[in-house]
Structures are given as C-alpha cells and as structure tokens.
Amino acid sequence: MVGKILSALIGAEVEKRRQESGLKGAVLGAAGFSLARRLGPIGLALGGAYAAKKMYDRRRAATA
C-alpha cells in the first residue's frame, strides 16, 4: 500500500513539472518505487521523506 502511494506521488511530481498528464509519470513513478524497493527499507524511507518534504514546501508556499 505504501508503495502505491509513493509511486503515485513520484508520478504526480513528474507530470507537474511537465505541465501535462500522461503515461510518462505513471511509468517513472512505478520505476522509482521499484528502485526504492530494491534498496530496502532505507530506500522506502528516503522516498517517503522526499515526498513529505515536497508536500510541506508546497503547503508553506501556498500560505505565504
């Protein structure tokens, strides 16, 4: 379940930077999660921390 959430966040970030929606974000999100899974718990923790930081930065920017 955590993997699906992380891959969705990675895919959404890719598509947000491209200003489009499509298959590329989904593929890169799945690939990013599979890479994090191969790194083990450390990879999952790093991926989750990165996604949390991005969400935190966006929330702070929206309130400023």
Order of alpha helices (4+ residues) and beta strands (2+ residues): alpha-alpha-alpha
